[in-house]
Amino acid sequence: MNINSFSPVVHTNSSNNAQNVKEITPSDAHNSFASALKNAIGSVNERQIASDEMTTKLATGQDVDLHDVMITAQKASVSMSLTLEVRNKAVEAYQEMMRMQV
C-alpha cells in the first residue's frame, strides 16, 4: 500500500451526505496540522507573555492583585507543561516508528 495514494474522506452531518463528501489530500492534512500546531504554540506563548507582564506589574508596584498574578502564572505553567508532554509523546511515537522493521 502506497501511503501517498491514501486519501481519507470527511463526511459532514447532513441528510444528504452524497453532496457533502470532501476528500482530504495529504497537502491539506499537512497544512491543517501545521496551522493547528502553530496556533497552539502561539497560545502558549501568549500565556507566557501575559504571565511575565503581570509579574512585572506586581514587582514594580502597579495596581494588580496577587491572586490574578498567581492564576496567570499557573495557567502559563500548565500550558507549558502540557506542550512539553505532547512534544515528548510525539517524539516517543516517532522513535517507536523508526524502530519498526519493515
CNS distance restraints for C-alpha pairs under 8 A (distance, minus, plus):
assign (resid   1 and name CA) (resid   5 and name CA) 7.94 0.50 0.50
assign (resid   2 and name CA) (resid   6 and name CA) 7.12 0.50 0.50
assign (resid   4 and name CA) (resid  26 and name CA) 7.40 0.50 0.50
assign (resid   7 and name CA) (resid  23 and name CA) 6.45 0.50 0.50
assign (resid   7 and name CA) (resid  24 and name CA) 5.97 0.50 0.50
assign (resid   7 and name CA) (resid  25 and name CA) 5.77 0.50 0.50
assign (resid   7 and name CA) (resid  26 and name CA) 7.13 0.50 0.50
assign (resid   8 and name CA) (resid  23 and name CA) 6.07 0.50 0.50
assign (resid   8 and name CA) (resid  24 and name CA) 5.82 0.50 0.50
assign (resid   8 and name CA) (resid  25 and name CA) 7.61 0.50 0.50
assign (resid   9 and name CA) (resid  21 and name CA) 6.76 0.50 0.50
assign (resid   9 and name CA) (resid  22 and name CA) 5.89 0.50 0.50
assign (resid   9 and name CA) (resid  23 and name CA) 4.60 0.50 0.50
assign (resid   9 and name CA) (resid  24 and name CA) 6.17 0.50 0.50
assign (resid  10 and name CA) (resid  21 and name CA) 6.04 0.50 0.50
assign (resid  10 and name CA) (resid  22 and name CA) 5.52 0.50 0.50
assign (resid  10 and name CA) (resid  23 and name CA) 6.30 0.50 0.50
assign (resid  10 and name CA) (resid  24 and name CA) 7.22 0.50 0.50
assign (resid  11 and name CA) (resid  17 and name CA) 6.82 0.50 0.50
assign (resid  11 and name CA) (resid  20 and name CA) 6.52 0.50 0.50
assign (resid  11 and name CA) (resid  21 and name CA) 5.19 0.50 0.50
assign (resid  11 and name CA) (resid  22 and name CA) 6.90 0.50 0.50
assign (resid  12 and name CA) (resid  17 and name CA) 6.88 0.50 0.50
assign (resid  12 and name CA) (resid  20 and name CA) 5.97 0.50 0.50
assign (resid  12 and name CA) (resid  21 and name CA) 6.85 0.50 0.50
assign (resid  13 and name CA) (resid  17 and name CA) 7.32 0.50 0.50
assign (resid  14 and name CA) (resid  20 and name CA) 7.55 0.50 0.50
assign (resid  16 and name CA) (resid  20 and name CA) 7.02 0.50 0.50
assign (resid  17 and name CA) (resid  21 and name CA) 6.36 0.50 0.50
assign (resid  24 and name CA) (resid  28 and name CA) 5.97 0.50 0.50
assign (resid  24 and name CA) (resid  29 and name CA) 6.59 0.50 0.50
assign (resid  25 and name CA) (resid  29 and name CA) 6.33 0.50 0.50
assign (resid  26 and name CA) (resid  30 and name CA) 6.05 0.50 0.50
assign (resid  27 and name CA) (resid  31 and name CA) 6.14 0.50 0.50
assign (resid  28 and name CA) (resid  32 and name CA) 6.01 0.50 0.50
assign (resid  29 and name CA) (resid  33 and name CA) 6.06 0.50 0.50
assign (resid  30 and name CA) (resid  34 and name CA) 6.02 0.50 0.50
assign (resid  31 and name CA) (resid  35 and name CA) 6.00 0.50 0.50
assign (resid  32 and name CA) (resid  36 and name CA) 6.17 0.50 0.50
assign (resid  33 and name CA) (resid  37 and name CA) 6.07 0.50 0.50
assign (resid  34 and name CA) (resid  38 and name CA) 6.06 0.50 0.50
assign (resid  35 and name CA) (resid  39 and name CA) 6.14 0.50 0.50
assign (resid  36 and name CA) (resid  40 and name CA) 6.16 0.50 0.50
assign (resid  37 and name CA) (resid  41 and name CA) 6.19 0.50 0.50
assign (resid  38 and name CA) (resid  42 and name CA) 6.00 0.50 0.50
assign (resid  39 and name CA) (resid  43 and name CA) 6.14 0.50 0.50
assign (resid  40 and name CA) (resid  44 and name CA) 6.41 0.50 0.50
assign (resid  41 and name CA) (resid  45 and name CA) 6.18 0.50 0.50
assign (resid  41 and name CA) (resid  83 and name CA) 7.79 0.50 0.50
assign (resid  42 and name CA) (resid  46 and name CA) 6.16 0.50 0.50
assign (resid  43 and name CA) (resid  47 and name CA) 6.33 0.50 0.50
assign (resid  44 and name CA) (resid  48 and name CA) 6.30 0.50 0.50
assign (resid  44 and name CA) (resid  76 and name CA) 6.84 0.50 0.50
assign (resid  44 and name CA) (resid  79 and name CA) 5.94 0.50 0.50
assign (resid  44 and name CA) (resid  80 and name CA) 6.37 0.50 0.50
assign (resid  44 and name CA) (resid  83 and name CA) 7.88 0.50 0.50
assign (resid  45 and name CA) (resid  49 and name CA) 6.19 0.50 0.50
assign (resid  46 and name CA) (resid  50 and name CA) 6.10 0.50 0.50
assign (resid  47 and name CA) (resid  51 and name CA) 6.12 0.50 0.50
assign (resid  47 and name CA) (resid  72 and name CA) 7.40 0.50 0.50
assign (resid  47 and name CA) (resid  75 and name CA) 7.03 0.50 0.50
assign (resid  47 and name CA) (resid  76 and name CA) 5.00 0.50 0.50
assign (resid  47 and name CA) (resid  79 and name CA) 7.86 0.50 0.50
assign (resid  48 and name CA) (resid  52 and name CA) 6.24 0.50 0.50
assign (resid  48 and name CA) (resid  73 and name CA) 7.64 0.50 0.50
assign (resid  48 and name CA) (resid  76 and name CA) 5.20 0.50 0.50
assign (resid  48 and name CA) (resid  77 and name CA) 7.93 0.50 0.50
assign (resid  49 and name CA) (resid  53 and name CA) 6.17 0.50 0.50
assign (resid  50 and name CA) (resid  54 and name CA) 6.16 0.50 0.50
assign (resid  50 and name CA) (resid  72 and name CA) 7.03 0.50 0.50
assign (resid  51 and name CA) (resid  55 and name CA) 6.10 0.50 0.50
assign (resid  51 and name CA) (resid  69 and name CA) 6.96 0.50 0.50
assign (resid  51 and name CA) (resid  72 and name CA) 5.28 0.50 0.50
assign (resid  51 and name CA) (resid  73 and name CA) 4.97 0.50 0.50
assign (resid  51 and name CA) (resid  76 and name CA) 6.54 0.50 0.50
assign (resid  52 and name CA) (resid  56 and name CA) 6.09 0.50 0.50
assign (resid  52 and name CA) (resid  73 and name CA) 7.93 0.50 0.50
assign (resid  53 and name CA) (resid  57 and name CA) 6.17 0.50 0.50
assign (resid  54 and name CA) (resid  58 and name CA) 6.23 0.50 0.50
assign (resid  54 and name CA) (resid  64 and name CA) 7.51 0.50 0.50
assign (resid  54 and name CA) (resid  69 and name CA) 5.53 0.50 0.50
assign (resid  54 and name CA) (resid  72 and name CA) 7.53 0.50 0.50
assign (resid  55 and name CA) (resid  59 and name CA) 6.12 0.50 0.50
assign (resid  55 and name CA) (resid  69 and name CA) 6.18 0.50 0.50
assign (resid  56 and name CA) (resid  60 and name CA) 6.09 0.50 0.50
assign (resid  57 and name CA) (resid  61 and name CA) 6.25 0.50 0.50
assign (resid  57 and name CA) (resid  62 and name CA) 5.13 0.50 0.50
assign (resid  57 and name CA) (resid  63 and name CA) 7.45 0.50 0.50
assign (resid  57 and name CA) (resid  64 and name CA) 6.88 0.50 0.50
assign (resid  58 and name CA) (resid  62 and name CA) 5.80 0.50 0.50
assign (resid  58 and name CA) (resid  63 and name CA) 7.34 0.50 0.50
assign (resid  58 and name CA) (resid  64 and name CA) 6.12 0.50 0.50
assign (resid  58 and name CA) (resid  65 and name CA) 7.84 0.50 0.50
assign (resid  58 and name CA) (resid  66 and name CA) 7.36 0.50 0.50
assign (resid  58 and name CA) (resid  69 and name CA) 7.51 0.50 0.50
assign (resid  64 and name CA) (resid  68 and name CA) 7.18 0.50 0.50
assign (resid  64 and name CA) (resid  69 and name CA) 7.41 0.50 0.50
assign (resid  65 and name CA) (resid  69 and name CA) 6.56 0.50 0.50
assign (resid  66 and name CA) (resid  70 and name CA) 6.23 0.50 0.50
assign (resid  67 and name CA) (resid  71 and name CA) 6.03 0.50 0.50
assign (resid  68 and name CA) (resid  72 and name CA) 6.11 0.50 0.50
assign (resid  69 and name CA) (resid  73 and name CA) 6.10 0.50 0.50
assign (resid  70 and name CA) (resid  74 and name CA) 6.02 0.50 0.50
assign (resid  71 and name CA) (resid  75 and name CA) 6.16 0.50 0.50
assign (resid  72 and name CA) (resid  76 and name CA) 6.29 0.50 0.50
assign (resid  73 and name CA) (resid  77 and name CA) 6.15 0.50 0.50
assign (resid  74 and name CA) (resid  78 and name CA) 6.07 0.50 0.50
assign (resid  75 and name CA) (resid  79 and name CA) 6.11 0.50 0.50
assign (resid  76 and name CA) (resid  80 and name CA) 6.11 0.50 0.50
assign (resid  77 and name CA) (resid  81 and name CA) 6.13 0.50 0.50
assign (resid  78 and name CA) (resid  82 and name CA) 6.13 0.50 0.50
assign (resid  79 and name CA) (resid  83 and name CA) 6.16 0.50 0.50
assign (resid  80 and name CA) (resid  84 and name CA) 6.21 0.50 0.50
assign (resid  81 and name CA) (resid  85 and name CA) 6.19 0.50 0.50
assign (resid  82 and name CA) (resid  86 and name CA) 6.16 0.50 0.50
assign (resid  83 and name CA) (resid  87 and name CA) 6.15 0.50 0.50
assign (resid  84 and name CA) (resid  88 and name CA) 6.09 0.50 0.50
assign (resid  85 and name CA) (resid  89 and name CA) 6.18 0.50 0.50
assign (resid  86 and name CA) (resid  90 and name CA) 6.16 0.50 0.50
assign (resid  87 and name CA) (resid  91 and name CA) 6.18 0.50 0.50
assign (resid  88 and name CA) (resid  92 and name CA) 6.08 0.50 0.50
assign (resid  89 and name CA) (resid  93 and name CA) 6.10 0.50 0.50
assign (resid  90 and name CA) (resid  94 and name CA) 6.17 0.50 0.50
assign (resid  91 and name CA) (resid  95 and name CA) 6.12 0.50 0.50
assign (resid  92 and name CA) (resid  96 and name CA) 6.12 0.50 0.50
assign (resid  93 and name CA) (resid  97 and name CA) 6.25 0.50 0.50
assign (resid  94 and name CA) (resid  98 and name CA) 6.28 0.50 0.50
assign (resid  95 and name CA) (resid  99 and name CA) 6.35 0.50 0.50
assign (resid  96 and name CA) (resid 100 and name CA) 6.62 0.50 0.50
